[in-house]
């Protein structure tokens, strides 16, 4: 592969990465819309913002999915914990009427 072909391949790969990033943003937005509905439901019925048992189940499920996908399970768990922290913040705000 010469330099020109390498640059063209780099542009192609970056365009693909950009598409994945856009997809992830839209998928996360959909996920947060669903979790906000959960937060409102929990708030309306005085349920706790956090569900540690559900979170443990999800971590185990996502770690298994990550292994199947050849993604580092530690990374998948860190990502999930980051997202859940934001979800719990939303649920707490919903419970406080914000």
C-alpha positions as CSV (number, residue, x, y, z in Angstrom):
1,X,0.0,0.0,0.0
2,X,1.4,3.4,-1.0
3,X,1.0,6.6,1.0
4,X,-1.9,7.8,-1.1
5,X,-3.8,4.5,-0.6
6,X,-3.0,4.6,3.1
7,X,-4.5,8.1,3.4
8,X,-7.6,7.0,1.5
9,X,-7.9,4.0,3.8
10,X,-7.5,6.2,6.8
11,X,-10.3,8.5,5.6
12,X,-12.5,5.5,5.0
13,X,-11.9,4.1,8.5
14,X,-12.4,7.5,10.1
15,X,-15.7,8.0,8.3
16,X,-16.8,4.6,9.6
17,X,-15.8,5.6,13.1
18,X,-17.7,8.8,12.8
19,X,-20.8,6.8,11.8
20,X,-20.4,4.5,14.8
21,X,-20.1,7.6,17.1
22,X,-23.2,9.1,15.7
23,X,-25.1,5.8,16.1
24,X,-23.9,5.5,19.7
25,X,-25.1,9.1,20.5
26,X,-28.6,8.4,19.1
27,X,-28.8,5.0,20.9
28,X,-27.8,6.6,24.2
29,X,-30.4,9.3,23.7
30,X,-33.1,6.6,23.2
31,X,-31.8,4.7,26.2
32,X,-32.0,7.8,28.4
33,X,-35.6,8.6,27.2
34,X,-36.6,5.1,28.3
35,X,-34.8,5.4,31.7
36,X,-36.4,8.8,32.2
37,X,-39.8,7.2,31.9
38,X,-38.6,4.6,34.5
39,X,-37.6,7.5,36.7
40,X,-41.0,9.2,36.5
41,X,-42.7,5.8,37.2
42,X,-40.5,5.2,40.2
43,X,-41.1,8.8,41.5
44,X,-44.8,8.4,41.1
45,X,-44.8,5.2,43.2
46,X,-42.1,6.3,45.8
47,X,-39.7,3.6,44.5
48,X,-36.0,4.1,45.1
49,X,-33.9,5.7,42.4
50,X,-31.4,2.9,42.5
51,X,-31.9,-0.9,42.2
52,X,-28.7,-2.6,43.1
53,X,-30.0,-6.1,42.4
54,X,-31.0,-5.1,38.8
55,X,-27.6,-3.3,38.4
56,X,-25.7,-6.5,39.4
57,X,-27.8,-8.5,36.9
58,X,-27.1,-6.0,34.2
59,X,-23.4,-6.0,34.9
60,X,-23.2,-9.8,34.6
61,X,-25.3,-9.7,31.4
62,X,-23.2,-6.9,29.8
63,X,-19.9,-8.6,30.8
64,X,-21.0,-11.8,29.1
65,X,-22.1,-9.8,26.0
66,X,-18.8,-8.0,26.0
67,X,-16.9,-11.3,26.1
68,X,-19.0,-12.7,23.2
69,X,-18.2,-9.5,21.3
70,X,-14.5,-9.6,22.1
71,X,-14.8,-6.4,24.0
72,X,-13.0,-6.0,27.4
73,X,-15.6,-6.9,30.0
74,X,-14.0,-4.4,32.4
75,X,-14.6,-1.6,29.9
76,X,-18.2,-2.7,29.4
77,X,-18.7,-2.6,33.2
78,X,-17.1,0.8,33.5
79,X,-19.3,2.2,30.7
80,X,-22.4,0.7,32.4
81,X,-21.5,2.2,35.8
82,X,-21.0,5.6,34.2
83,X,-24.3,5.4,32.4
84,X,-26.1,4.2,35.6
85,X,-24.7,7.0,37.6
86,X,-26.4,9.5,35.2
87,X,-29.6,7.5,35.2
88,X,-29.7,7.5,39.0
89,X,-29.2,11.3,39.0
90,X,-32.1,11.6,36.6
91,X,-34.3,9.4,38.8
92,X,-33.3,11.3,41.9
93,X,-34.3,14.6,40.2
94,X,-37.6,13.1,39.1
95,X,-38.3,12.0,42.7
96,X,-37.5,15.6,43.9
97,X,-39.9,17.0,41.3
98,X,-37.2,18.6,39.1
